[in-house]
Structures are given as C-alpha cells and as structure tokens.
Amino acid sequence: MVQHCDFDDPKVREVIVIGGGIAGLSAAIYLGRAQRDTLVIDSGHSMAKWEPVVENYLGFPRGVGGEKLLKNGTFQAKRHDVRFIRDEIKSVSSGKSVFILKGTKRTYRTKRLLLATGIFHRPPEIPGVKECLGHSMFFCKDCDGFRVRGKRIAIIGANNEAVEYALGMLHYSACVIVATNGNRPHWDKQHARWLDEYEIPVARKPVRDVEHHKRKIRALEFASGQSVKIDYLFTTRGDIFYNQLAKKLGARLDQDGEIKVDQCMRTSVPRLYAAGCVTPANCQMIIAAGQGAAAAQAINRDLFEESLATHSLRRFRDAQLDGEKTVPEVSGTNRKGRKK
C-alpha cells in the first residue's frame, strides 16, 4: 500500500497532476496502479462538465455524461490511493530535483509534474448562447457533427476556420450558413471561392439574440430585424490554453499557445510533462485519456530508472528483506511422484 503524506508535510511527492479533467484522471489511475505517491490538484473547471452527453467515447454506445465520466474517473483513481485536493496553483518554480507549487491553500513539492490544465472554448458574446452550451451550441464538428444530421446549422465566425467548418458540415446537413456576427470577413480568397462554389450563404449583420427554448436553439435574431431559423449553432471564436504554469517553467509552446510535447508527453523542461487539450493534440476526450495514460507510463518509467540510478530501489528492497517474506515456499516430488 502506498503511504501518503499529509498536505502540510514537507515530504516531496513522487508525482503531482495539475488538472482533474479526463487527461489528469487517466494519468492518476495509471500512476495509482503503479503504486506511485500521487496527488491531483484540481480547480474544478474541466470542460467535460459542459458535455451533457458524450456520444463518441469508446464503450458507451448510448453516450455518457461528461460529469459522470469525471465522477467515475475520480472514484477509480481514489480506489488506487490517489489523493485529491481542490486548489488553484498560482506560481511554480523548479529546483534541482523538485518542483515547488504555490497554491491558494498550500505549497506543494514533487519530483515529477504533469500539467493537464486544459483549455477554454470561448463562446460568442451573444445573449442566449451560454444557456445552450452542450445542448444545441457546440464547438467541435468532429464531436458533434453526427448529432446534427439533417438539421439547420449556423457557424459563427469570420475566418478560414469558420468556412472550413461550414464546408465540413455539408457531410451532415444540406442547410448550413455562416454568420459573421457583424465582423468583417477575413477569410482568404480561396475560402471565399469555396463559399461561392458550394453556395453557402453568409449573414454579415450582428446577431442581437439567440431565440431558444429549454436550451434548444430556434433562431438567430439579427440587429437588422431579420430572424433566421436554425436548430444548432457552432462557433470558432477561439481557444484559451491554460499554459501559464508551463510558461513560468520555460516550456516550449507552439504558435497557438499549446505546450509542445514528444510522443511520451515530455515537455522541453526535464521532469515536466503535459497531456490533454493543453497540448497540440486534437481536443477529444478519448485522446486526452490516451495522452494521460501515455504520460503516466512515461513518468513511472522515469521514476523507476531514477530509483536504479540513485539506489533508492535497493533501500526499498532492504526494507522488504528485513520485514517481509521474500522467498516463496518450494515443494517438490520424488521420482515416484510422492511429495518429499
């Protein structure tokens, strides 16, 4: 059984995971099963909570709620002695062999740090939109395109991505429009030609309101007084990556602000890992879970190799030899098949 220190104990933990979303929980489960002293620090802002029904997660043919996934993952990690605390880390620094994290409640120390801090999808600043998040207003065509088949769809945006979203939605519905919400289109000439080629209408006036009932969108109401009936809304307004801690530690980021990692989820900073939507991976729950597992396995291997290099595994073995039975019972048979 892994022995855990109290939160006020200055003892250094083996692993701290910042973020209790899908990636963080997946990593915590693997680390707990590997008998690593693991603490998950969670601020409670996982975007999985926005998903009332996740329809593309393996093993749930009827879908599963995002909050249920989080609840089940937390319970599963706790079964393997992973500890959790609700806190928000305000600053982080790196010493020779440990990271020092300062939260609003306590200071924490760890040998290995996994950032699973996630992302925030910015909804458009239109009255009525937030009430419909996850029900009839979505961010991801890969996640939710299937559920809007044959419906009337509007894409809020004025860039190349908005055009590509509209084009991609043609696989699911014949009725797709782009609404720039009063912003001047800044898609390039090729994307403008595609809009013309595929006869996708563009509404350029500001959206004054979203008519909805019980979180189901009915229409977009424009400042001009025009109303366009739709069933679902997608937006490409932009993402905020929670990369502040990575920045403070000097980890490399890409041009969008995502934390660069290798195939083992290692960042450019030694002993620092990242997983989930804060990395350049496609922001899907099942991909985040896979990245969390990959990070945990790499961290476990890293700690194991360190224990060999520092001989700490030998000290652990000495304690076993002193206090536990380390040789299995041996029984044998003689040539006549009788037990000796």
N, C-alpha and C positions, 0 to 999 in steps of 0.2 A: 504494500500500500504506500502510495506517495505521501510524504509528510509535508504539509503546507505550513508556512509561517503566517503569523498574524500580520495584518496590514500595517501595523506600527513597528513591526520587527525590521531592523535594517538589513536583514539577510537578503542576499541577491537571489532573485528568482531565475529559473532557467529560461523561461520564455514569458513574455508579455505580448498579448494580442490586443491591439487597439482597434475596436470596432466589433460589435456584436451582431453584424448582419450575416448574410449567407456565407461569405468567404471566411469571416472570422470564426463562425461557429464550426464550419467544416474543418478548419485548421485545428481548432480546440479539441474536437473529437479525436482526431488522429494523434495529437500531442498527448492527450489524456490517456489514450490506449497505449501509447509508448512509454507511459509512466514518467512523463516529464512534469515538473512542477510548473504549472501553467496558470496564469491569471488573464482573464479577459476584462478589459476596461471598456465599458460601453456607455455612450452618451444617450442612447435610446433613439437615434434618428435614422435608423435603417429605412431605405426607400422601399424595402419589401413590404412595409406596413401599408403602402399605398395600393397594393395589389389585392383586391377582394377575391379574385380567382386567378391563379396561375395555371394556364392550360397546357404549357409545353415543358413541364418538369417531369423527368422520367419517373415512371412508377405510379403516377396519379392520372389514370385515364379520364376521370371525371373532373380533374382540376383540383387545386388545393389553394387555400387562402395563404397569402404571404405571412400574415401574423401567425397562422398555425405552423408554418414552416419554421419560423423563428422560435416559437414556443417549444416545438418538438426538438429542435436542434439544441436549444439551451438545456432542456431536460436530459437529452442524450449526453451532452458534454459533462453535465454535473454528475451523471452516473459513473463517469470515469475520473472523478475527483478534481475536475477543473473548477477553479474558483472564479466568481464574477463579482464585479463591483461597478456601480453606476457612478461615473465621474467623467470629467472632461479635461483632457490634458492640454495645458496652456503653453508649456515650454518643454523642450527636450535638449539634452546635451549628451555628448559621447566622451567617455573616459577611455583609458587604455583597454579595459576589458568589459566595461559595463555601460549601459545607457541609463541615464538618470532622467526620470519623467516627473514633472511637477504638475499636479492636477489641482482642481479647485478644493479637493478634500485632503489629499495626502501627496507624499513624494514616494515614488516607486523606483526600484533598481532591477535591472535584468541583464542577463548575458546575451540574449537574442531578442530582437524586437520585430514583430510583424505588424505592418500597417495595413489594415483592412478598413480604411476610413471612408471609402465610398465616394459617392457623387451626389449632386443635387441637380435634378432636372428643373429648369426654371419654367414655370407655366407662364403663358402670356398674361399681361396685366389687363385683363378684360373682365368686367363684372360677370359673375355666374360661373366662371371656369373652374375655380378651385373646388366647388361643391361636386363637380362631375369627375374629378380625378380618379382614374382607375375604373370608372364605370362607363363613361362614354367619351372621355377625353384622355388620350394616350400620347406617349412619347415614342414608342418603338413599333415600327411596322413589322419587324421580324417577330416580335412577341404577339402582337395584337391584330395583324392584318387578317389572319384567318377568321377571327371572330366578327369581322365587319363585312363579311362577304355579302355582296348584293345590296349593300346599304348606301346611303348618300353620305359622302365623306368630304370634309373640308380640311385642307392643310394650311395652317397659319405659318407664314414665313415669306421672306423676300429674297432668299439666296439660292445658290445652286442646290443645296441640300433639300430645300423645300420642293424644287422642281423634281428632283430625283425621287423624293417621297411620293409625289403625285404620280409620277410615271410607274413606280413600283406598285402603287395601289390599284393600277389598272388590271393586275392579275386577280384582284379580289372583287372589284366593282367597276361598272361602266360609268358611274356617276361620281366624278371627282372634280373638285375645284380647288384653286389656290387663292387664299385671301391674304393680302399683304398687310392688312390692318393699318392702312394709311402710310406705310413705309415705301420709300422709292425702291423699286426692284433693283437689286444689284447682282442678279444672275448674269452670267456671261452670254455671249451671242449664240453659242452652241445650245445652251439650255433654253434660250428664248426660241430658237428654231424648233427644238423638241416640243415645246408647248404648242407651237403652231402646227407642227406635223401631226401631233396626236390629239389636237383640238381640245385642249384642256382650258376651260375658261379661267380668267383671273379677275378677282374682285379687288379693286385697289382702294376703296374707301375705308376709313377707320371703322372697326367693329365697336358699336356702342354697348352691346349687351348680348348675352347668350340666353336664349329662352330655353328653359329646361323644366322638367317635372320629375320628381323623385330620382334626381341625378341622371336622368336621361335627357340628352340634348334634343331640342326640337327645331331650333332655327338660330341663325346668326342675324342679329339686327344691326344694320349699318347706320352710321351717322347721317347718311343721305335720306333715311327713312325707309329704305328698301329692306326687305326681310327675305332671307334665303333659307329654305327648309333643308336641314341636314339631320343626320342621325348620329354621326360620330365626328370627332374633331381630333386631329393630330397636330402637334407643334414641333418646330425645330428651332426654338428660340435660342437655345444654347445650354451648355452644362457647366456646372461649377465643380471642379475636382478638389476634394479636401486633401490638399498636398502640402499644407503649411508645415507640418512636422518634418516631412521629407526635405523641404527646402531648408529648414533650420539645420538639418544634419548634413546638408550639402549633396543630397542625392540628385542624380541627373533626371531632368524632366524632358518630355518632348515638347513640340511647339504648342500643343493644346493644353499643356499643364499636367499630363498624365505621367506617373512615375515609371521610368524605364526599368525593366527587369529582364533577366535572362530566362532560360527555359526552366530553371529551378526557383524562379521568383526572387532571386537575389538582386538587390539594387547595386548601385555603384559604390555604396558605403559598406564596408565589411560588417558582417553580423546583422545587417538590416535587410529585411525582406518586405515585399508588398504583394498584395493579392486582391483580386476583385475589380470592381469598376473604377478604382483609382489608378489602375494600370491601363495600357493600351488595348486590353482585351475587349472583344465585343461585350457590351454590358448586358449579359444574360445571367439569370440566377444560376442555371446549371453550370455555366462556365465559371462563375465566381466560386461555386462549390468545388469544382475541379481544381481551380487555382489554389484555393485554401488547402486542399489536401496535398497538392504538389509542394507548396511552401512548407507545410508541416513535416513532410517526409524529408525535405532537404535540411530543415532545421534539426530534425532528430539525428540525421546522419552527421551533420556538422558538430553537434554536441558529442556524439559518440566518438568521432575522430579526435576531438579535443580531449576527451577523457582518456584516450590511449596515449596521447602526446604528453599529457600532464600527470599521468599515472593515477588519476583520481579513480579510475575503474579498479585499479589494484587495491586501493584503500577500501573501496566498496566491497571487493571480494574478500579482503581480510576480515571485515566485519561479518560476512556470511560464514566464513570458515570458523570463526570463533563461536558464533551463536546459533548456527543452523545446521541441519543435516544436509550435507552436500554430496554424499555418495549413495546412489540407490542400492537397495537390497539386491543381492545376487543369489540366484538359485540355479541349480544345475541338475543333471540326471546322469546316472551311471550307464554303462554300456547296455544294461538290461532294461533300461527305461525307467528304473526306480529313482526317486528323488534321493539325493545324498543327505 
